[in-house]
Amino acid sequence: MTFNVFLKAKRPPAGTLPIRPGGISRSAFSAPPRRHAGDRMQVQHLDHFTLRTQRLAQTRDFYEQVIGLQPGPRPAFAFAGAWLYAQGMPLLHLAAAGVRDGDALARYLGTRPASDGAGCVDHISFRCKGLPAFERRLADMGVACERRTVPSLQQHQLFLVDPNGVRIECIFDSSEAASWTIDAEGVATARPSNDRDEART
């Protein structure tokens, strides 16, 4: 699926930018679009997401051991980190924050206050296969999750929280066998019997 994105920005006075403390001014996008030949940009797909973390080892272990991503080649950045792959694609980039080479990270990606969680991002989703095996893995590792089934589509979702407080979704096709039942809103109403009582996040 291809998305066509049109930038609808009012041209600011020369030498100025319509920036407010919270970001770009809303008024910058209120003017009618100006059409120019060749001004269309096409989004092809989500390339990757990057987590800046002070828990590099724990975060890498979570995405490798729980989610199932694979470590792979990473460019020779001047700051520590890791690239994790799925189907040959480097979906997750990790950047180590709060370490000796923090100046190199700030120079390349800019500075950000040290914090956990995802800010205004609710969750990041991975399209997955093998729901029963994944549920067994979570139970064996004692990893807690929330279970949902998308109304109408009947696609199955498991929500987890990574070591940085980022909420992760693993979504599976409706043809896969889910171990839970749901209410009218798609929320799991019965906890699977193979879940451990003592689960960690």
Order of alpha helices (4+ residues) and beta strands (2+ residues): beta-beta-beta-beta-beta-alpha-beta-beta-beta-alpha-beta-alpha-beta-beta-beta
